[in-house]
Amino acid sequence: MKTAAVPEPRTAAALAARRHKTETALQRVREAIARLRREKAQVSVAAVARRADVSRTFLYDNAEARTAVATAMVEVGERRTQLLADQDIERVATWRERALNAEEALKAAHGEILAQRTRTGELLGQVRDLQAEWTEEAIQRITTENTTLKQRVRQLITDNRTLDERLKAARSNLRFQDRRVADLEARLTDPAST
């Protein structure tokens, strides 16, 4: 009976040493995860194992270590998803601002074209009313001004078309970004689908 009592203190000491070794390893795992988070580095089983100086097997076999790594990986994934969503929202805001700027420029171009047409009409009316009274030189000057105004109107029409195309492109980009944001919001609400 005395021989059976001798192994018990050794077994208890071995178990205590093993528990201490496991707790030390778990503490290193927690510290490694904290460092990876601070450094904003990728949290993975391999990275934690390297930083904590433990085996991957330990991380898979020990329930507490496995839970800590899995939780850290999920949190990092959520932060990255939020960051991507924030960047997409910022891009949408930029496109929306560009579309509004293009609309404003288009309105200004329409106003300028209308003003030029009105001015051209007034000048043509003056030419018709006074044509008999004007000298050849005055007629030539008015004709030159009229030609210049017509060229300006053509230029404004071209600018108007260009701005209209930009507006259409900006609206198309905005629709694409809205669909992209809706897709990202759907991914955020249903992480199992990704």
Secondary structure, DSSP 4 states (H G I P E B T S, - for coil): -HHHHTHHHHHHHHHHHHHHHHHHHHHHHHHHHHHHHHTT----HHHHHHHHT--HHHHHH-HHHHHHHHHHHHHHHHHHHHHHHHHHHHHHHHHHHHHHHHHHHHHHHHHHHHHHHHHHHHHHHHHHHHTTTS-HHHHHHHHHHHHHHHHHHHHHHHHHHHHHHHHHHHHHHHHHHHHHHHHHHHHHH-GGG-
